[in-house]
Amino acid sequence: MSNKPVVLSGCQPSGQLTLGNYMGALKQWVSMQDDHDCLYMIVDLHAITVRQDPKQLAEACLDGLSLYLACGIDPQKSTLFLQSHVPEHAQLSWVLNCYAQMGELNRMTQFKDKSAKNENNINVGLYTRVNNLYGDVFRLPDPYIPDFGARIMSLQEPEKKMSKSDNNPNNFIGLLEDPKKLAKKIKRAVTDSDEQANIYFNPTEKPGVSNLLTLLSLATGKSIKELEPEYTDKMYGHLKGDVADAVVALLEPIQARYAEIRADRAYLDDVMRQGAEKASARAAETLAKVYKAVGFIPKP
C-alpha cells in the first residue's frame, strides 16, 4: 500500500463536463497524480437518483471516461473506474442506509436541492453514521480546495457557480463545445453596467469581469496581477476576445485527444477493467471492516 495521501473524487455522467469542472477539478486531479494515491471515478450509480435514459447514460459514461483521459488522467498513475463496476460500493450503501437517520438527512443541502428540482422522483438514493456507534471505521476525508480557480462562475449569472446541469446553456462552457460557439458565449458574457470600462479583479464589485479574468489567468498561466495592467484603458470587448482565444487554445488539444480516445472502445474497455479490479481490491478492505463492525460473519 502506498504511503501517499489518498485522493478519491469523481463526476456524474449527466450533462457535458464544463470548463468549471476542468478548472476546479480535472486540472487539479492531473497535477496530483505524481504525489498522491489517486482514485477517480465516473459516478454512474449516483447519477440514477435522477431518472436516466439507459442508452444515453451508457454513452455519457464513455464520454466522461474519455474526457478524463483526454484531460491527462493517466491510468498507469491513477485508478480510473466506473462506480457501478465496483460492487462493494452498492454493498456498503445498504449498511449506510440502515444507519442513516431521516431527520438529519432531510436537512442535507443536496437532498433539498435535488428534491426541489425533481419533486416527482424523491427516492431513497438521495438520502445516502457508523463512526458514532462503532468507533473509527471510516477515515474522515479532508476536502482539497485549490487556492485559486476552485469556483468558475456562470457567464450570464456571475454570482452563481457554473454548472453542467444549468437550464440555460449560455451560462456554461462545455469542454467539447464547438470553438466558434463557445467563443460567442464568452463574448456575450455579463460584465457590469459601468459606462466606462474599468477592468480589475474584485468579485464583489465586479463579479463578471473578475470571472473573465479568472478564466484568462487559468487558461494562460498568467497571474491576475500580471493581467490587470494589460487592460488599462481597454474596453470589455478586448478582455472577452482574449478570454475566448485563450479558452479555445486550451480546449483544442483536449478535444482532439478526446476524439481519438472515444473512438477506441477496446482501449476504454481495458482502462475500465483494470480500474475496476484495483478499486474493488481497495473497497473490499473497507467493506470487511464495516461488516465486522456491524456483526456480519465473514464468508468462509
SEFI-602485 format. One record per atom (N, C-alpha, C, O): y, z, x. Coordinates in steps of 0.05 Angstrom, whole numbers, padded with zeros to 5 digits, always signed. Each point is the difference from the previous one (the first is absolute). Layout:
residues N
YZX;...
END
This chain:
residues 300
-00024+00000+00017;+00024+00000-00017;+00025+00000+00018;+00002+00015+00019;+00017-00031-00027;+00025-00003+00015;+00017+00026-00002;+00000+00013-00021;+00014-00007+00042;+00019+00023+00000;+00028-00008-00009;+00018+00016-00001;-00015-00042-00006;+00026-00010-00008;+00007+00011-00029;-00019+00005-00015;+00044-00002+00009;+00007+00007-00028;-00010-00021-00019;+00001-00024+00005;-00012+00033-00028;-00011-00018-00020;+00022-00009-00019;+00015+00016-00010;-00015-00042+00004;+00019-00012-00020;-00017-00013-00021;-00017-00016+00006;+00023+00022-00032;-00013-00013-00022;+00022-00009-00019;+00016+00015-00009;-00017-00041+00002;+00020-00011-00018;-00010-00025-00013;-00021-00011+00008;+00035+00001-00028;-00009-00024-00014;+00020-00008-00021;+00018+00015-00007;-00021-00040-00003;+00016-00011-00022;-00018-00010-00022;-00022-00009+00005;+00032+00010-00029;-00015-00010-00023;+00001-00031+00000;+00021-00011+00007;-00042-00002-00016;+00000-00029-00002;+00011-00009-00027;-00013-00015-00015;+00037+00024+00009;+00012-00007-00025;+00029-00009+00005;+00017+00016+00008;-00012-00042-00011;+00026-00011+00007;+00001-00007+00029;-00014+00012+00017;+00031-00030-00010;+00002-00009+00028;+00014+00021+00017;+00019+00012-00008;-00030-00007+00032;+00012+00019+00018;+00028-00010+00007;+00005-00024+00003;+00014+00043-00001;+00028-00007+00004;+00009+00005+00029;-00014+00011+00016;+00038-00020-00011;+00013+00005+00026;+00003+00030+00004;-00002+00010+00022;+00006+00005-00044;+00002+00029+00001;-00027+00012+00009;+00000+00019+00016;-00022-00030-00027;-00027+00010+00009;-00004-00005+00030;-00012+00016+00014;+00021-00040-00005;-00003-00006+00028;+00017+00018+00018;-00011+00012+00019;+00037-00009-00026;+00017+00015+00017;-00007+00030+00000;+00000+00013+00021;-00006-00003-00045;-00005+00029-00003;-00029+00008+00006;-00004+00024+00006;-00015-00043-00007;-00028+00008+00004;-00014-00017+00021;-00007+00009+00022;+00002-00035-00028;-00016-00017+00017;+00010-00001+00028;-00016+00001+00019;+00041-00004-00015;+00011-00002+00027;-00005+00026+00015;-00005+00000+00024;+00007+00023-00038;-00006+00026+00012;-00030+00002+00007;-00007+00011+00021;-00010-00021-00039;-00029+00002+00004;-00007-00015+00026;-00016+00010+00016;+00027-00033-00012;-00006-00016+00023;+00007+00015+00026;-00015+00000+00019;+00039+00012-00019;+00009+00014+00024;-00016+00025+00006;+00001+00010+00023;-00015+00001-00042;-00015+00025+00003;-00029-00004+00010;-00013+00019+00007;+00004-00044-00006;-00028-00006+00005;-00010+00009+00028;-00023+00008+00002;+00040-00008+00018;-00009+00007+00027;-00002+00030+00005;-00017+00008+00016;+00033+00007-00030;+00000+00029+00006;-00008+00017-00024;+00004+00025+00001;-00014-00037-00022;-00010+00015-00023;-00028-00011-00008;-00007-00023+00006;-00008+00039-00020;-00026-00008-00011;+00006-00009-00029;+00002+00016-00018;+00001-00042+00014;+00011-00011-00024;-00021-00011-00020;-00018-00014+00008;+00021+00022-00033;-00017-00011-00021;+00019-00011-00022;+00015+00015-00012;-00017-00041+00008;+00018-00013-00020;-00017-00013-00021;-00020-00014+00006;+00027+00018-00032;-00016-00010-00021;+00015-00016-00021;+00025+00003-00003;-00039-00019-00011;+00010-00013-00025;-00010+00018-00022;-00024+00002-00005;+00042+00012-00009;-00008+00020-00020;-00006-00012-00027;+00016+00004-00019;-00038-00019+00017;-00007-00013-00025;-00010+00019-00021;+00003-00006-00024;-00015+00028+00032;-00008+00020-00021;+00024+00012-00014;-00001+00003-00024;+00021+00003+00039;+00025+00011-00013;+00014-00021-00017;+00013+00007-00019;-00016-00032+00026;+00013-00021-00015;-00008-00002-00029;+00015-00008-00017;-00040+00016+00012;-00010-00004-00028;+00008+00023-00018;-00010+00001-00023;+00027+00017+00032;+00012+00019-00020;+00019-00015-00018;+00007+00010-00022;+00000-00035+00029;+00014-00019-00017;-00020-00023-00004;-00012-00009+00019;+00009-00001-00044;-00019-00021-00005;+00006-00024+00017;+00022-00009+00003;-00044-00002+00009;+00002-00023+00018;-00017-00023-00010;-00022+00005-00011;+00030-00029+00016;-00017-00023-00005;-00020-00001+00024;+00009-00001+00023;-00035+00001-00028;-00020+00002+00022;+00003-00021+00021;-00001+00005+00024;+00005-00030-00033;+00003-00022+00020;+00025+00003+00017;+00000-00004+00024;+00022+00011-00038;+00025+00004+00014;-00001+00023+00020;+00011-00001+00021;-00025+00023-00030;-00003+00023+00018;-00015-00008+00025;+00007+00008+00022;-00029-00022-00025;-00016-00009+00023;+00017-00017+00020;-00001+00004+00024;+00016-00023-00035;+00017-00017+00016;+00021+00017+00014;+00007-00005+00023;+00005+00024-00038;+00021+00016+00011;-00010+00017+00024;+00015+00006+00019;-00040+00003-00021;-00012+00016+00021;-00002-00017+00026;+00006+00010+00022;-00016-00034-00025;-00002-00018+00023;+00028-00008+00011;+00003-00002+00024;+00016-00001-00042;+00027-00006+00008;+00011+00023+00017;+00012-00004+00021;-00015+00028-00031;+00010+00024+00014;-00013+00004+00027;+00014+00006+00019;-00040-00009-00018;-00014+00002+00025;+00009-00020+00020;+00004+00006+00024;+00000-00031-00033;+00010-00021+00018;+00028+00006+00010;+00006-00005+00023;+00010+00017-00040;+00028+00007+00008;-00001+00023+00021;+00015-00001+00019;-00032+00020-00023;-00002+00022+00020;-00006-00012+00027;+00013+00006+00020;-00032-00024-00019;-00008-00013+00025;+00022-00017+00011;+00005+00000+00024;+00008-00016-00041;+00022-00017+00009;+00023+00015+00011;+00014-00009+00018;-00009+00033-00029;+00022+00017+00010;-00006+00014+00026;+00018+00011+00013;-00044-00012-00004;-00006+00011+00026;-00020+00023+00000;-00005+00011+00021;-00007-00004-00044;-00020+00020+00000;-00025-00012+00014;-00010-00021-00009;+00000+00034+00029;-00022-00009+00016;-00026+00015-00007;-00001+00024+00004;-00019-00037-00016;-00024+00014-00008;-00016+00011+00023;-00018+00016-00004;+00024-00024+00029;-00012+00012+00023;+00013+00027+00008;-00012+00016+00014;+00037-00012-00023;+00014+00024+00006;+00001+00019-00024;+00000+00025+00004;+00000-00036-00028;+00003+00016-00024;-00024-00005-00018;-00014-00020+00001;+00008+00040-00019;-00020-00004-00020;+00013-00011-00025;+00017+00013-00012;-00024-00037+00005;+00013-00015-00022;-00021-00005-00022;-00020-00013+00006;+00025+00023-00030;-00021-00002-00021;+00011+00000-00028;+00024+00006-00005;-00041-00014-00014;+00006+00002-00028;-00010+00026-00010;-00022+00009+00006;+00039+00004-00022;-00007+00027-00010;-00026+00000-00016;-00016+00019+00003;+00011-00039-00019;-00025-00001-00016;-00025-00004+00017;-00022+00003-00010;+00025-00011+00035;-00023-00004+00018;-00009+00027+00012;-00020+00000+00015;+00034+00021-00020;-00007+00026+00011;-00008+00019-00024;+00017+00013-00011;-00042-00012+00004;-00009+00014-00024;+00007+00030+00000;+00002+00012-00021;+00000-00001+00045;+00007+00029+00002;+00027+00006-00013;+00004+00023-00009;+00013-00043+00007;+00026+00005-00013;-00004+00007-00029;+00011+00019-00011;-00027-00035-00003;-00006+00004-00028;-00016+00026-00005;+00005+00015-00019;-00023-00009+00038;-00016+00024-00002;+00018+00025+00002;-00004+00020-00015;+00022-00021+00034;+00018+00023+00003;+00019+00003-00023;+00008+00022-00008;+00001-00045-00004;+00019+00001-00022;-00011+00016-00023;+00015+00013-00014;-00041-00014+00009;-00011+00015-00023;+00003+00030+00005;+00007+00015-00018;-00013-00006+00043;+00003+00028+00006;+00029+00009-00003;+00006+00021-00012;+00012-00037+00022;+00029+00007-00002;+00009+00000-00029;+00016+00017-00007;-00025-00036-00009;+00007-00001-00028;-00009+00026-00014;+00014+00010-00018;-00036+00001+00026;-00011+00024-00013;+00016+00025+00008;-00002+00021-00013;+00018-00023+00035;+00015+00023+00009;+00031-00004-00004;+00016+00017+00008;-00009-00039-00020;+00028-00006-00005;+00008+00011-00027;-00013-00005-00020;+00035+00020+00018;+00009+00013-00025;+00021-00018-00014;+00019-00009+00013;-00023+00005-00038;+00017-00018-00016;+00030+00008+00001;+00017-00017+00003;-00012+00043-00006;+00028+00009-00001;+00016-00008+00025;+00022-00011-00002;-00034+00015+00025;+00014-00007+00025;+00002-00030+00004;+00021-00010+00008;-00043-00004-00015;+00000-00029+00005;+00019-00014-00019;+00011-00021+00007;-00006+00032-00031;+00019-00013-00018;+00028+00001+00011;+00018-00015-00010;-00013+00032+00030;+00027+00001+00012;+00003-00019+00023;+00021-00001+00013;-00043-00013-00006;+00001-00019+00023;+00019-00023-00006;-00001-00012-00021;+00018+00006+00041;+00019-00022-00004;-00014-00027-00004;+00008-00015-00018;-00030+00010+00033;-00013-00026-00003;-00013-00002-00028;+00000-00022-00012;-00011+00044+00002;-00013-00001-00026;+00021-00006-00021;-00004-00017-00018;+00027+00031+00019;+00021-00004-00020;+00011-00028+00001;+00006-00012-00021;-00003+00001+00045;+00011-00027+00004;-00018-00021-00012;+00008-00017-00015;-00034+00019+00023;-00019-00020-00010;-00006+00003-00030;-00004-00020-00013;+00005+00044+00003;-00004+00004-00028;+00022-00013-00017;-00004-00011-00021;+00029+00014+00032;+00023-00012-00014;-00002-00030-00001;+00007-00013-00020;-00017+00001+00042;-00001-00029+00002;-00024-00011-00014;+00000-00024-00009;-00022+00040+00006;-00025-00010-00012;-00010+00020-00021;-00021+00011+00002;+00038-00007-00023;-00006+00020-00019;-00026-00005-00017;-00011+00018-00012;+00002-00043+00012;-00025-00006-00014;-00024+00003+00018;-00023-00005-00009;+00027+00012+00034;-00022+00003+00019;+00004+00025+00017;+00001-00002+00024;+00000+00025-00037;+00002+00025+00015;-00028+00011+00003;-00012+00010-00019;+00001-00014+00044;-00029+00006+00004;-00004+00022+00020;+00018+00009+00014;-00043+00000-00013;-00007+00022+00018;+00006-00005+00029;+00007+00018+00015;-00010-00044-00007;+00005-00007+00028;+00028+00006+00010;+00004+00002+00024;+00015+00001-00043;+00027+00006+00008;+00003+00029+00010;+00019+00006+00013;-00038+00011-00020;+00004+00029+00006;-00009+00008+00028;+00011+00018+00013;-00031-00033-00005;-00011+00007+00025;+00018-00008+00024;-00007+00005+00023;-00041+00180+00011;+00013+00013+00023;-00021+00016+00013;-00005+00024-00005;-00006-00038+00021;-00024+00011+00010;+00005+00021+00021;-00014+00020+00002;+00034-00025+00016;+00006+00018+00022;+00006+00029-00010;-00007+00019+00013;+00021-00017-00036;+00007+00026-00010;-00024+00017-00007;+00001+00024+00002;-00023-00037-00009;-00024+00014-00008;-00020+00004+00022;-00013+00021+00002;+00011-00041+00016;-00022+00000+00019;+00009+00001+00029;-00016-00004+00019;+00042+00008-00014;+00009+00001+00027;+00007-00027+00012;+00007-00018-00015;-00009+00016+00041;+00009-00024+00014;-00020-00022-00001;-00014-00006+00020;+00011-00007-00044;-00018-00022-00003;+00013-00026+00009;-00011-00016+00015;+00036+00012-00025;+00015-00024+00007;+00023+00007+00020;+00013+00021-00003;-00009-00038+00022;+00023+00003+00017;+00024-00012-00015;+00000-00023-00008;+00021+00039+00005;+00023-00009-00014;+00016-00020+00017;+00006+00006+00023;+00000-00030-00034;+00013-00020+00016;+00030+00004+00002;+00013+00013-00017;-00002-00022+00039;+00029-00001+00004;+00010-00028-00005;-00013-00019+00010;+00035+00015-00024;+00010-00027-00004;+00012-00011+00026;+00011+00015+00016;-00013-00041-00012;+00014-00013+00022;+00022-00017-00012;-00005-00019-00014;+00029+00026+00020;+00024-00014-00011;+00017-00009+00024;+00010+00017+00014;-00007-00043-00010;+00017-00009+00023;+00029+00009-00003;+00010+00003-00022;+00003+00001+00044;+00028+00009+00000;+00018-00021-00013;+00021+00008-00011;-00028-00033+00013;+00018-00021-00010;-00017-00022-00014;-00021-00008+00011;+00029-00001-00034;-00014-00022-00013;-00022+00008-00018;-00016-00017-00010;+00013+00044+00004;-00022+00008-00017;+00004-00009-00029;-00020-00005-00014;+00044+00002+00006;+00006-00009-00028;+00018-00025+00001;+00023+00001+00008;-00035-00023-00016;+00015-00025-00004;+00007-00001-00029;-00017+00003-00017;+00042-00008+00011;+00010+00003-00027;-00001-00028-00015;-00001-00021+00013;+00003+00023-00039;+00000-00024-00017;+00024-00017+00006;+00022+00010+00005;-00025-00036-00006;+00022-00018+00005;+00022+00000-00021;+00024-00002+00006;-00032+00005-00031;+00019+00000-00022;+00008+00028-00009;+00021+00004-00012;-00038+00016+00018;+00006+00028-00007;-00004+00017+00025;-00020+00014+00002;+00038-00015+00017;-00004+00012+00026;-00001+00031+00000;-00004+00012+00021;+00007+00000-00045;-00004+00029-00001;-00029+00008-00004;-00007+00023+00002;-00010-00043-00007;-00029+00006-00004;-00017-00015+00020;+00009-00021+00010;-00033+00031-00004;-00017-00011+00020;-00011-00027-00009;-00007-00004-00023;+00004-00015+00042;-00013-00025-00005;-00029+00004-00008;-00014+00015+00014;+00005-00027-00035;-00027+00004-00010;-00013-00026-00008;+00013-00017-00013;-00039+00014+00020;-00014-00025-00007;-00007-00001-00030;-00007-00021-00010;+00009+00044-00004;-00005+00001-00028;+00025-00003-00017;-00001+00004-00024;+00024-00009+00037;+00025-00003-00015;-00001-00023-00019;-00010-00022+00007;+00020+00026-00031;-00001-00021-00020;+00019-00023+00006;-00003-00022-00010;+00023+00027+00027;+00019-00021+00007;-00007-00010+00028;+00004+00014+00020;-00014-00038-00018;-00008-00011+00026;+00023-00004+00020;-00005-00002+00024;+00029+00002-00034;+00023-00002+00018;+00006+00025+00015;+00017+00001+00018;-00031+00021-00025;+00005+00026+00013;-00016+00003+00026;+00007+00017+00017;-00028-00034-00013;-00017+00004+00023;-00005-00027+00015;+00004-00021-00012;-00013+00024+00036;-00007-00024+00017;-00030+00002+00005;-00009+00019+00014;-00007-00037-00023;-00028-00001+00005;-00006-00011+00028;+00014-00018+00009;-00034+00029+00004;-00006-00009+00028;-00009-00029+00000;+00002-00013+00021;-00012+00003-00043;-00010-00027-00001;+00018-00020-00015;-00007-00022-00006;+00031+00031+00000;+00019-00017-00015;+00009-00023+00017;+00002+00001+00024;+00004-00023-00038;+00011-00024+00012;+00026+00007+00014;+00017+00013-00012;-00013-00021+00037;+00024+00007+00015;+00026-00007-00014;+00019+00015+00000;-00018-00038-00013;+00024-00008-00014;+00006+00019-00024;+00023+00007-00005;-00044+00001-00008;+00003+00017-00023;+00009+00028+00008;+00018+00012-00013;-00029-00001+00034;+00008+00027+00009;+00028-00001+00012;+00014+00020-00003;-00007-00041+00015;+00028-00002+00011;+00020+00000-00023;+00021+00013+00002;-00028-00026-00024;+00018+00000-00023;+00003+00028-00012;+00021+00008-00008;-00044+00006+00007;+00001+00028-00010;+00019+00017+00017;+00016+00015-00011;-00018-00017+00037;+00016+00016+00018;+00030-00007-00003;+00017+00017+00000;-00012-00043-00004;+00028-00009-00002;+00012+00008-00027;+00025+00000-00003;-00042+00007-00017;+00010+00010-00025;-00001+00031-00002;+00007+00011-00021;-00014+00002+00043;-00002+00029+00000;+00026+00014-00006;+00021-00011+00007;-00022+00033-00020;+00023+00016-00007;+00012+00012+00025;-00014+00011+00017;+00041-00013-00014;+00013+00014+00022;+00017+00022-00012;-00010+00022-00005;+00036-00027+00001;+00017+00019-00015;+00024-00015-00011;+00002-00024+00004;+00015+00038-00018;+00022-00013-00014;+00026+00000+00015;+00021-00007-00012;-00021+00013+00038;+00025-00001+00016;+00011-00029-00001;-00015-00019+00004;+00041+00017-00008;+00012-00026+00001;+00000-00012+00028;-00004-00024+00004;+00007+00042+00016;-00001-00008+00028;-00026+00012+00012;-00004+00024+00000;-00012-00041+00011;-00026+00009+00011;+00004+00019+00023;+00015-00006+00019;-00028+00029-00020;-00001+00018+00022;-00029+00006+00005;-00013+00013-00016;+00003-00023+00039;-00028+00002+00005;-00006+00023+00020;+00006-00002+00023;-00017+00023-00034;-00008+00023+00017;-00023+00015-00014;-00005-00004-00024;-00009+00021+00039;-00023+00014-00011;+00007+00026-00012;+00009+00018+00014;-00012-00015-00040;+00004+00025-00014;-00015-00002-00027;+00012-00011-00019;-00037+00020+00018;-00016-00003-00025;+00013+00012-00025;-00006-00010-00022;+00023+00030+00025;+00012+00012-00023;+00023-00017-00010;+00002-00006-00024;+00016-00003+00042;+00023-00016-00008;-00007-00029-00004;+00011-00013-00018;-00029+00002+00034;-00007-00028+00000;-00030-00004+00000;-00011-00009+00021;-00003+00016-00042;-00029-00002+00001;-00011-00028+00004;-00019-00005+00014;+00032-00015-00027;-00008-00028+00003;+00004-00010+00028;-00019-00012+00012;+00042+00016-00001;+00006-00009+00027;-00018+00014+00021;-00010-00012+00018;+00007+00038-00023;-00017+00016+00019;-00029-00010-00001;-00013+00000+00021;+00003-00007-00044;-00027-00011-00002;-00003-00026+00015;-00020-00004+00014;+00040-00013-00016;+00000-00026+00015;+00001+00005+00030;-00014-00013+00015;+00030+00032-00007;+00001+00006+00029;-00026+00012+00010;-00009-00005+00022;-00004+00021-00039;-00026+00011+00007;-00021-00022+00003;-00015-00001+00020;+00015-00018-00038;-00019-00023+00002;+00006-00016+00025;-00019-00008+00014;+00044+00003-00008;+00007-00015+00024;-00008+00015+00025;-00010-00013+00019;+00014+00039-00018;-00007+00016+00023;-00030-00001+00005;-00009-00004+00022;-00007+00008-00044;-00029+00000+00003;-00011-00027+00007;-00020-00002+00014;+00032-00019-00024;-00010-00027+00005;+00007-00010+00028;-00014-00016+00011;+00037+00025+00000;+00009-00010+00026;-00005+00019+00023;+00000-00008+00023;-00005+00034-00030;-00003+00020+00022;+00026+00011+00010;+00000+00016+00018;+00023-00025-00029;+00026+00011+00008;+00006+00025-00016;-00007+00002-00023;+00021+00017+00035;+00007+00024-00014;+00024-00005-00018;+00014-00020+00003;-00011+00038-00023;+00023-00003-00018;+00027+00001+00016;+00018-00015-00006;-00017+00032+00026;+00024+00002+00016;+00006-00026+00015;+00024-00007+00004;-00044-00008+00003;+00004-00026+00013;+00009-00020-00020;+00016-00018+00007;-00026+00020-00031;+00006-00021-00020;+00027+00003-00013;+00014-00020-00004;-00005+00044-00001;+00025+00004-00015;+00024-00015+00012;+00015-00013-00014;-00011+00014+00041;+00023-00014+00012;-00001-00030-00004;+00021-00014+00001;-00045+00003-00004;-00003-00029-00003;+00012-00010-00026;+00004-00024-00004;+00001+00042-00015;+00010-00008-00027;+00028+00009-00006;+00009+00001-00023;+00005+00007+00044;+00028+00006-00003;+00015-00025-00009;-00002-00021+00012;+00017+00024-00034;+00016-00022-00011;-00017-00023-00011;+00010-00022-00004;-00036+00027+00000;-00017-00021-00012;-00006+00007-00029;+00003+00024-00008;-00011-00044-00008;-00005+00004-00028;-00029+00006-00005;-00017-00003+00018;+00011+00013-00042;-00028+00007-00007;-00018-00024+00003;-00024+00003+00006;+00034-00027-00011;-00017-00024+00002;-00011-00004+00028;-00023-00009+00003;+00039+00016+00017;-00010-00002+00028;-00024+00019+00004;-00020-00008+00012;+00023+00033-00022;-00022+00019+00003;-00025-00009-00015;-00022+00001+00011;+00026-00010-00035;-00024-00009-00016;-00014-00023+00013;-00024-00002+00000;+00040-00017+00011;-00012-00023+00013;-00016+00008+00024;-00022-00011+00005;+00032+00030+00011;-00014+00009+00024;-00025+00015-00008;-00021-00003+00013;+00023+00019-00034;-00024+00015-00009;-00022-00020-00009;-00023+00004+00007;+00031-00024-00022;-00019-00019-00010;-00014-00015+00023;-00024-00003+00000;+00040-00005+00020;-00012-00014+00023;-00019+00018+00015;-00022-00009+00009;+00029+00034-00005;-00016+00019+00015;-00026+00006-00014;-00021+00002+00012;+00022+00002-00039;-00024+00006-00015;-00019-00024-00001;-00024+00003+00003;+00035-00027-00006;-00017-00024+00001;-00014-00002+00027;-00024-00006+00001;+00039+00010+00020;-00012-00002+00027;-00021+00022+00004;-00020-00005+00014;+00024+00028-00026;-00020+00022+00003;-00026-00007-00015;-00022+00005+00010;+00025-00017-00034;-00023-00004-00018;-00015-00026+00006;-00024-00002-00007;+00037-00018+00019;-00014-00026+00004;-00026+00003+00016;-00020-00011-00009;+00019+00025+00031;-00026+00002+00014;-00020+00016-00015;-00024-00005+00002;+00032+00025-00017;-00018+00016-00017;-00012-00018-00021;-00024+00002-00005;+00040-00018-00008;-00010-00018-00021;-00019-00021+00011;-00020-00006-00013;+00026-00004+00037;-00018-00020+00012;-00027+00013+00007;-00021-00012-00005;+00022+00036+00017;-00025+00014+00007;-00016+00007-00025;-00024-00001+00000;+00038+00009-00021;-00013+00007-00025;-00016-00024-00011;-00022+00004-00009;+00035-00027+00009;-00014-00024-00011;-00026-00006+00015;-00020-00007-00012;+00020+00011+00039;-00024-00004+00015;-00022+00021-00007;-00023-00008-00005;+00031+00033+00004;-00020+00021-00006;-00011-00002-00028;-00024+00003-00005;+00042-00008-00014;-00008-00001-00029;-00021-00022-00005;-00016+00002-00018;+00017-00023+00034;-00018-00023-00003;-00027+00006+00013;-00019-00016-00004;+00016+00037+00019;-00025+00006+00015;-00014+00023-00013;+00002+00023+00008;-00017-00029-00030;-00014+00021-00015;-00021+00014+00017;-00005+00024-00003;-00008-00039+00020;-00021+00013+00017;+00012+00022+00018;-00012+00021+00003;+00035-00026+00008;+00014+00019+00016;+00008+00025-00016;-00004+00023+00008;+00015-00028-00032;+00008+00022-00018;-00025+00017-00007;+00002+00025-00001;-00024-00038-00006;-00024+00015-00007;-00010+00017+00024;-00008+00023-00004;+00010-00033+00028;-00008+00015+00023;+00018+00024+00005;-00009+00022+00006;+00036-00026-00010;+00019+00023+00003;-00006+00021-00021;-00001+00024+00006;-00004-00032-00031;-00006+00019-00022;-00026+00015+00005;-00001+00024-00004;-00019-00038+00014;-00026+00012+00005;+00002+00022+00022;-00010+00022-00004;+00022-00030+00026;+00002+00019+00022;+00018+00024-00007;-00006+00023+00006;+00028-00029-00020;+00018+00021-00008;-00013+00020-00019;+00004+00024+00002;-00020-00034-00021;-00013+00017-00020;-00021+00018+00014;-00002+00024-00007;-00012-00035+00026;-00020+00016+00014;+00013+00023+00015;-00009+00023-00001;+00031-00029+00015;+00014+00021+00016;+00013+00021-00018;-00002+00024+00005;+00014-00033-00027;+00013+00018-00018;-00020+00018-00015;+00005+00023-00004;-00027-00035-00004;-00021+00016-00014;-00011+00022+00018;-00005+00022-00010;+00000-00028+00035;-00010+00020+00018;+00019+00024+00002;-00009+00023+00001;+00035-00029+00000;+00020+00021+00002;+00001+00016-00027;+00001+00024+00000;-00001-00039-00022;+00002+00013-00026;-00024+00017-00007;+00002+00021-00013;-00026-00029+00023;-00024+00016-00006;+00002+00028+00012;-00010+00019-00013;+00023-00016+00035;+00003+00026+00012;+00017+00019-00018;-00007+00023-00004;+00029-00034-00006;+00017+00015-00018;-00014+00007-00026;+00001+00022-00010;-00015-00042-00001;-00014+00005-00025;-00022+00022+00003;-00003+00016-00018;-00010-00016+00041;-00021+00020+00005;+00012+00028+00000;-00011+00019-00010;+00035-00016+00022;+00014+00026+00000;+00007+00009-00028;-00003+00023-00007;+00012-00042-00010;+00008+00007-00027;-00024+00007-00016;+00000+00020-00015;-00021-00035+00017;-00025+00006-00015;-00011+00027+00007;-00008+00015-00017;+00009-00008+00043;-00009+00027+00008;+00017+00021-00011;-00010+00021-00009;+00037-00025+00008;+00019+00020-00009;-00004+00006-00030;+00002+00023-00008;-00009-00044-00008;-00003+00005-00029;-00028+00007-00008;-00005+00007-00023;-00014-00007+00042;-00027+00009-00005;-00021-00021-00005;-00022+00007-00009;+00028-00032+00015;-00020-00021-00003;-00021+00002+00022;+00007+00005+00023;-00032-00009-00030;-00021+00001+00020;-00001-00027+00016;+00000-00021-00013;+00000+00022+00039;-00001-00025+00016;-00025-00016-00006;-00021+00012-00006;+00023-00038+00006;-00023-00017-00005;-00020+00002+00023;+00008-00003+00024;-00033+00009-00030;-00020+00004+00021;-00004-00026+00016;-00016-00001+00019;
END
